[in-house]
Amino acid sequence: MYFIYSEEELCLLKKKDKKLASVIDKIGKLERRVRPDLFLAVIYTITGQQISMKAHRTIWERLENKVFEKSQCSKISSAHVCALSEEEIQSCGMSLRKARYILDFSQKVEGKEFDIHALQSMSDEDVVKALSSLKGIGAWTAEMIMLFSMQRPDILSFGDLAILRGLRMLYQKEEITKEDFQYYKKKFSPYGSIASFYLWEIAGGKFPEFVDPAPVKEKEKSKKPE
């Protein structure tokens, strides 16, 4: 399943910003996979924190197989995860701390201590607050869950190093200050999520003509796992 948006959103973004418009015209419409199951999305996002995409896929497959093997099921639920121990979750290739976060979250959902379905009716700000109350989840993780599971349309994360790099490269700025970011966030609203997709493409080196003007130290910082 992919993030749902249309040419209408792209046209509005192109009218708002000529530089972004040129990028959109060159790439065309992007497809980004989403996980509509919120419970799975939270666990998946925790699993992938600060590791490569390849490692993330491998660990996720191991976790799925572990749950399927023990519970004889075809879908991961909070009850199935709660049936695992911290050590069993850790054995999939993640840190014990992540395993504890995943088990703690699953237990809160299973015990009705955390109402995950209530997130759908909350504002973006309240979703961040609710998810950040869980162990192992901060603002950036909550924003990625809103984007790649809830499909919220206006997510542009200041905590995402690749987004900041994409902005630096597109607008040729050595630094994106908080004030700069708020300006672009307002400019791209209400479709910041779609703008994020294109900024990630820029940051990933899709366009040789866009170089990162940041000082060396800032560039090295941006290479750290996100």
C-alpha positions as CSV (number, residue, x, y, z in Angstrom):
1,M,0.0,0.0,0.0
2,Y,1.3,3.5,-0.9
3,F,0.8,6.9,0.5
4,I,-2.2,8.4,-1.2
5,Y,-2.0,11.8,-2.9
6,S,-2.8,13.2,-6.3
7,E,-1.6,15.7,-8.9
8,E,-3.6,18.3,-7.1
9,E,-1.2,18.3,-4.1
10,L,1.8,18.4,-6.5
11,C,0.4,21.3,-8.4
12,L,-0.1,23.3,-5.2
13,L,3.5,22.6,-4.1
14,K,4.8,23.6,-7.5
15,K,2.9,26.9,-7.3
16,K,4.3,27.6,-3.9
17,D,8.0,27.0,-4.7
18,K,9.8,27.1,-8.1
19,K,12.9,25.2,-6.9
20,L,10.8,22.4,-5.6
21,A,8.7,22.5,-8.7
22,S,11.7,21.8,-10.9
23,V,12.5,18.7,-8.8
24,I,8.9,17.4,-8.9
25,D,8.9,17.9,-12.7
26,K,12.1,15.9,-13.1
27,I,11.1,13.0,-10.8
28,G,7.4,12.8,-11.3
29,K,5.1,11.3,-8.8
30,L,6.8,9.3,-6.0
31,E,5.4,6.1,-4.4
32,R,6.1,5.6,-0.7
33,R,5.0,2.4,1.0
34,V,2.9,2.8,4.2
35,R,1.9,0.4,7.0
36,P,-1.7,1.2,7.9
37,D,-1.7,-1.1,10.9
38,L,-0.7,1.3,13.7
39,F,0.4,-1.4,16.1
40,L,2.7,-2.9,13.5
41,A,3.9,0.5,12.4
42,V,5.1,1.4,15.9
43,I,7.0,-1.8,16.4
44,Y,8.4,-1.6,12.9
45,T,9.6,2.0,13.5
46,I,11.2,1.2,16.8
47,T,13.0,-1.8,15.2
48,G,14.5,0.4,12.5
49,Q,15.8,3.2,14.7
50,Q,19.5,4.1,14.0
51,I,20.2,1.1,11.7
52,S,20.4,0.7,7.9
53,M,17.4,-0.2,5.8
54,K,18.9,-3.5,4.9
55,A,19.5,-4.4,8.6
56,H,16.0,-3.2,9.4
57,R,14.4,-5.6,6.8
58,T,16.5,-8.5,8.1
59,I,15.6,-8.0,11.8
60,W,11.9,-7.4,10.9
61,E,11.7,-10.7,9.0
62,R,13.3,-12.5,11.9
63,L,10.8,-11.0,14.3
64,E,7.9,-11.9,12.0
65,N,9.2,-15.5,11.8
66,K,9.7,-15.7,15.5
67,V,6.1,-14.6,16.2
68,F,4.7,-16.9,13.5
69,E,6.6,-19.9,14.8
70,K,5.6,-19.4,18.4
71,S,2.0,-18.3,17.9
72,Q,1.1,-20.2,14.7
73,C,-0.4,-17.1,13.3
74,S,-0.2,-15.1,10.1
75,K,-0.4,-11.6,11.6
76,I,1.5,-10.0,14.4
77,S,-0.8,-8.7,17.3
78,S,-0.1,-7.3,20.7
79,A,-1.0,-10.7,22.3
80,H,1.4,-12.5,20.0
81,V,4.3,-10.1,20.9
82,C,3.4,-10.4,24.6
83,A,3.9,-14.1,24.4
84,L,7.6,-13.5,23.6
85,S,10.3,-12.8,26.2
86,E,12.7,-9.9,26.0
87,E,15.4,-12.3,25.1
88,E,13.4,-13.9,22.3
89,I,12.8,-10.5,20.8
90,Q,16.4,-9.5,21.2
91,S,17.6,-12.7,19.5
92,C,16.1,-11.3,16.2
93,G,19.1,-9.1,16.0
94,M,18.2,-5.9,18.0
95,S,19.5,-4.4,21.3
96,L,17.9,-5.5,24.6
97,R,16.8,-2.0,25.1
98,K,14.7,-2.0,21.8
99,A,13.3,-5.4,22.8
100,R,12.2,-4.0,26.1
101,Y,10.6,-1.0,24.3
102,I,8.7,-3.3,22.0
103,L,7.5,-5.6,24.8
104,D,6.5,-2.7,27.0
105,F,4.5,-1.1,24.2
106,S,2.8,-4.4,23.3
107,Q,1.8,-5.0,27.0
108,K,0.3,-1.5,27.3
109,V,-1.8,-2.0,24.1
110,E,-2.8,-5.5,25.2
111,G,-3.7,-4.3,28.7
112,K,-5.7,-1.4,27.3
113,E,-3.4,1.0,29.0
114,F,-2.6,2.7,25.7
115,D,-5.5,3.2,23.3
116,I,-3.7,3.1,19.9
117,H,-7.0,3.5,17.9
118,A,-7.6,6.9,19.7
119,L,-4.6,8.3,17.8
120,Q,-6.6,8.5,14.6
121,S,-8.9,11.2,15.9
122,M,-6.1,13.3,17.5
123,S,-4.3,16.3,16.1
124,D,-0.7,15.9,14.9
125,E,0.5,17.6,18.1
126,D,-1.5,15.3,20.3
127,V,-0.3,12.2,18.5
128,V,3.3,13.3,19.1
129,K,2.5,13.8,22.8
130,A,0.7,10.5,23.1
131,L,3.3,8.4,21.3
132,S,6.2,10.2,23.0
133,S,4.8,9.0,26.4
134,L,5.8,5.5,25.4
135,K,9.3,4.2,26.0
136,G,11.7,4.4,23.1
137,I,9.5,6.9,21.1
138,G,10.4,10.5,20.6
139,A,9.1,13.3,18.4
140,W,10.9,12.1,15.2
141,T,9.7,8.5,15.6
142,A,6.1,9.8,16.2
143,E,6.3,11.9,13.1
144,M,7.5,9.0,11.0
145,I,4.5,6.9,12.3
146,M,2.1,9.7,11.4
147,L,3.6,9.9,7.9
148,F,4.2,6.2,7.0
149,S,1.2,4.7,8.8
150,M,-1.5,7.3,9.5
151,Q,-0.7,9.1,6.2
152,R,-1.0,12.5,7.8
153,P,-0.5,15.1,4.9
154,D,1.5,17.8,6.6
155,I,4.6,16.1,8.2
156,L,7.9,17.8,7.8
157,S,10.4,16.8,10.5
158,F,13.0,19.2,11.9
159,G,14.5,16.1,13.7
160,D,15.2,14.4,10.4
161,L,18.8,15.0,9.3
162,A,18.0,14.0,5.7
163,I,15.2,16.5,5.5
164,L,17.6,19.3,6.7
165,R,20.2,18.1,4.2
166,G,17.6,18.2,1.4
167,L,16.7,21.7,2.3
168,R,20.3,22.8,2.5
169,M,20.9,21.3,-1.0
170,L,17.8,22.7,-2.6
171,Y,18.2,26.2,-1.3
172,Q,22.0,26.2,-1.1
173,K,22.2,27.2,2.6
174,E,25.1,26.2,4.8
175,E,22.6,25.8,7.7
176,I,18.9,25.4,8.1
177,T,18.0,27.3,11.3
178,K,14.8,26.7,13.2
179,E,13.5,29.9,11.7
180,D,14.4,28.8,8.2
181,F,12.7,25.4,8.8
182,Q,9.5,27.0,10.1
183,Y,9.4,29.2,7.0
184,Y,9.6,26.2,4.7
185,K,7.2,24.2,6.8
186,K,4.6,27.0,6.5
187,K,5.4,27.3,2.8
188,F,4.8,23.6,2.1
189,S,1.7,23.4,4.3
190,P,-0.7,21.7,4.1
191,Y,1.3,19.1,2.1
192,G,4.6,18.9,4.0
193,S,4.5,15.1,3.8
194,I,4.7,15.2,0.0
195,A,7.5,17.8,0.1
196,S,9.4,15.5,2.5
197,F,9.4,12.7,-0.1
198,Y,11.1,15.0,-2.6
199,L,13.6,16.4,-0.1
200,W,14.6,12.8,0.8
201,E,15.3,12.2,-2.9
202,I,17.5,15.3,-3.1
203,A,19.3,14.4,0.1
204,G,20.0,10.9,-1.3
205,G,22.0,12.3,-4.2
206,K,19.4,12.0,-6.9
207,F,20.6,15.2,-8.5
208,P,24.3,15.8,-9.0
209,E,23.6,19.5,-9.5
210,F,22.6,19.8,-5.9
211,V,25.6,19.8,-3.5
212,D,25.5,20.1,0.2
213,P,26.9,23.6,1.1
214,A,27.2,22.8,4.8
215,P,30.6,22.9,6.4
216,V,32.4,19.6,6.7
217,K,31.5,19.0,10.4
218,E,27.8,19.5,9.5
219,K,28.1,17.0,6.6
220,E,29.7,14.4,8.8
221,K,26.9,14.9,11.4
222,S,24.3,14.3,8.7
223,K,25.8,11.0,7.7
224,K,25.0,9.5,11.1
225,P,22.2,6.9,11.1
226,E,18.8,8.5,11.3
